[in-house]
Amino acid sequence: MSNIIQVVNVDKNLKTLKKGVHASDLDQLLSSRGPFTFFAPSDIAFDKLAKGMMDNLLEPQNRAKLKDLVNNHIVNGKIKYQDLKDGDTLKAVNGKEIHIQVKNGMASIGDIPLLPRDAKITNGVMHLMDTVIL
């Protein structure tokens, strides 16, 4: 079994996230014991950002902003997809609230659908999303 960072490092749909996690030094956190729930934005999610935004965030002087952006997607504790409940409010590690909606068995954050990731992860769980939480 792999930890969250090992999964991010090898997933071909998470290349931008991989760059962001390593540039913000959050690879240390996400490879630690956890457990964490990681709402992982795909490359499609980062492609939806304003042109040049991610390149700008990857600059060394913007490391704190990048870290805050990635932290929007990390929650302490392991929350499986089937355990997400309509109306749940989760607190991201940076204090931001994440509001869960569940309709017809499909979970989302606002209008951003979540996809369960079935990978066996030692330090938590990942859910994929196609939009970045700003």
Phi, psi and omega in degrees: 000153183247160172270176184303314182296320179298322177293314179300318183298330185256350182281120183290347178264003183237031183297317180291318177300318178303313178300315183294319181295318180287320180294331181267004181064017178279356175298328178297311180297312187283355173254359179281182188300321181072216003278157179229153166251123184244114174273092193272114177286133179281174175301326177300320179298313181291330178294338180281345180292160177306143182304128178086351183298312182292319177302319178297316181293334180282350176294140184307323182289347181253017183303321181295319178295318179297316180299317179297318179298313180294321179298337175302340189253004185243129178237138175291139179099160181256111181243105180291156182307313183291346178268354176288129184242145177302130180091353177299141170241117179257153178250119176292161183298341177265007177095347180293142179272138177244119183260121183265137172237141175230120178228129180053038178078002180254123181269148177210162171251107189061236178258016179265110180293146177251140176244127179293145177249121187274000181303141175282115184241129185288330187244030177147212183213152177239142171235132182271149178217153184255016177217142179275137175278115181264000000 
